[in-house]
């Protein structure tokens, strides 16, 4: 009887905890949503230019039909009018994860170092109805410099400042009839709930505590992952875990250190990041 009673007590406690967690999760979704900022290249997709060099063999080309891709023009490279010169592959599961975050009440943004025309082409496929991403920031809007071209001089590199995304979010509120006071109009409140997923850790320079360093998605990964891309590349699962943990947090910056990569830590040690 004692064991049975303990079982009932344990079951009741588990049920109460689950209900409480669900209620709190609903509150967070409606009144304190996550702001998820996504880099594009090598984070949720990989682009190859020119396309012809990408067709290494018939079998490889056929296998890659298993991956979602689009052909388009990247005007950073030579091209013939109306003839695509770039093939972009989406990381398996990435777009599904981004779409799913809306069920958590999350607000998604794009922040890329790519030019505006390239970003526009990508979003025509990734977000044709313009419902997935609230704001889009590219180098045509905010100048961006590649740290590699600066000889790795991090001191002269500004990275991706999430306050620029906060300003874009504020502008959205001002022009939207859906305005509601969730407290994210203030930069500090925005950063409290903002996460930047990027394959380049030095892009976290302005706000190191808000970054999640993502394993780069490369052409080599695409070839190696076939025919089981979801099994080979587990990074989308890791990103989902990050989002689930942060959804319930008051301040994501208290949770994100659990998911730091070695490179992230070496560039921005926690003691230094906390004081910045």
Secondary structure as GFF3:
##gff-version 3
##sequence-region A 1 276
A	DSSP	alpha_helix	2	31	.	.	.	ID=ss1
A	DSSP	beta_strand	35	38	.	.	.	ID=ss2
A	DSSP	beta_strand	45	49	.	.	.	ID=ss3
A	DSSP	alpha_helix	51	54	.	.	.	ID=ss4
A	DSSP	alpha_helix	58	63	.	.	.	ID=ss5
A	DSSP	three_ten_helix	64	66	.	.	.	ID=ss6
A	DSSP	beta_strand	69	72	.	.	.	ID=ss7
A	DSSP	beta_strand	86	90	.	.	.	ID=ss8
A	DSSP	alpha_helix	94	100	.	.	.	ID=ss9
A	DSSP	three_ten_helix	101	104	.	.	.	ID=ss10
A	DSSP	beta_strand	107	111	.	.	.	ID=ss11
A	DSSP	alpha_helix	116	126	.	.	.	ID=ss12
A	DSSP	beta_strand	133	137	.	.	.	ID=ss13
A	DSSP	three_ten_helix	147	150	.	.	.	ID=ss14
A	DSSP	three_ten_helix	154	156	.	.	.	ID=ss15
A	DSSP	alpha_helix	162	175	.	.	.	ID=ss16
A	DSSP	alpha_helix	187	192	.	.	.	ID=ss17
A	DSSP	beta_strand	194	198	.	.	.	ID=ss18
A	DSSP	three_ten_helix	201	210	.	.	.	ID=ss19
A	DSSP	beta_strand	211	213	.	.	.	ID=ss20
A	DSSP	alpha_helix	219	225	.	.	.	ID=ss21
A	DSSP	alpha_helix	229	232	.	.	.	ID=ss22
A	DSSP	alpha_helix	235	247	.	.	.	ID=ss23
A	DSSP	three_ten_helix	252	254	.	.	.	ID=ss24
A	DSSP	three_ten_helix	256	259	.	.	.	ID=ss25
A	DSSP	alpha_helix	262	267	.	.	.	ID=ss26
A	DSSP	alpha_helix	270	275	.	.	.	ID=ss27
###
